[in-house]
């Protein structure tokens, strides 16, 4: 499988463990992946995750698909749901991307999973923003990540203030107002 031909393209990836992810990927050759992540094999980076060649069962280009959700099969998918589960750090990685379609998918997922986020939210910013480290659990991979209300508000406010896509600004503003109303 030639992963490099998918660089910069919208794809559907099926993993060897059966998960299906959709999004625009970046190709990482073996040398880069080894230097950055310590893995000696090529990979596809789908913000915020990296999938190595041995974990990829198949990759299908979605570039020619144009349905109700653009190149995607749904308004959001497993990747966005996982970001909700993994917490604000991974949501932030999506919001920091230049891909407005991925940002819109994340915002749609956050709206649909608003109650889950609200139930898990703790006040304030992530402790590391103030130089405080947090202990890591041995089973961290299987745990839900923290959801910091201050981080969510900061991220959404940044989208409202700086993103040039009117739809992104509108959706971020609506979600920001929803959090504000819920926690007031």
WOTA-V526636 format. One record per residue. RES is the residue in one small letter. SS is DSSP state (2 for helix, 1 for strand, 0 for the rest). PHI is phi in whole degrees, 0 to 359 (999 if undefined). Layout:
# WOTA-V526636
[[RES;SS;PHI] [RES;SS;PHI]]
This chain:
# WOTA-V526636
[[x;0;999] [x;0;269] [x;2;290] [x;2;297] [x;2;288] [x;2;262] [x;0;304] [x;0;77] [x;0;250] [x;1;278] [x;1;223] [x;1;246] [x;1;249] [x;1;253] [x;1;274] [x;0;293] [x;0;264] [x;0;96] [x;0;284] [x;1;238] [x;1;241] [x;1;234] [x;1;161] [x;1;274] [x;0;249] [x;1;244] [x;1;271] [x;1;241] [x;0;287] [x;2;303] [x;2;295] [x;2;296] [x;2;299] [x;2;292] [x;2;296] [x;2;277] [x;2;237] [x;0;78] [x;0;253] [x;0;266] [x;0;203] [x;0;293] [x;1;209] [x;1;245] [x;1;262] [x;1;236] [x;0;314] [x;0;256] [x;1;246] [x;1;239] [x;1;246] [x;1;277] [x;2;307] [x;2;290] [x;2;262] [x;1;258] [x;1;279] [x;1;204] [x;1;228] [x;1;235] [x;1;289] [x;0;250] [x;0;301] [x;0;268] [x;0;273] [x;0;220] [x;1;246] [x;0;297] [x;1;245] [x;1;70] [x;0;282] [x;1;265] [x;0;275] [x;0;217] [x;0;291] [x;0;201] [x;0;224] [x;2;300] [x;2;301] [x;2;293] [x;2;297] [x;2;295] [x;2;298] [x;2;300] [x;2;295] [x;2;285] [x;0;104] [x;2;297] [x;2;300] [x;2;280] [x;2;299] [x;2;299] [x;2;300] [x;2;295] [x;2;295] [x;0;280] [x;0;286] [x;0;268] [x;0;266] [x;2;299] [x;2;295] [x;2;290] [x;2;297] [x;2;297] [x;2;296] [x;2;294] [x;2;297] [x;2;298] [x;2;295] [x;2;297] [x;2;294] [x;2;291] [x;0;252] [x;2;305] [x;2;298] [x;2;299] [x;2;297] [x;2;297] [x;2;295] [x;2;268] [x;1;292] [x;1;243] [x;0;294] [x;0;90] [x;0;265] [x;0;299] [x;2;304] [x;2;293] [x;2;295] [x;2;257] [x;0;79] [x;0;260] [x;0;274] [x;0;245] [x;0;295] [x;0;261] [x;0;276] [x;0;296] [x;0;258] [x;2;306] [x;2;300] [x;2;265] [x;0;263] [x;0;286] [x;0;278] [x;0;290] [x;1;241] [x;1;262] [x;2;302] [x;2;299] [x;2;294] [x;2;300] [x;2;296] [x;2;297] [x;2;297] [x;2;294] [x;2;298] [x;2;296] [x;2;298] [x;2;298] [x;2;282] [x;2;245] [x;0;286] [x;0;269] [x;0;276] [x;2;299] [x;2;291] [x;2;299] [x;2;300] [x;2;299] [x;2;293] [x;2;294] [x;2;296] [x;2;300] [x;2;292] [x;2;299] [x;2;295] [x;2;295] [x;2;296] [x;2;300] [x;2;295] [x;2;294] [x;0;263] [x;0;265]]
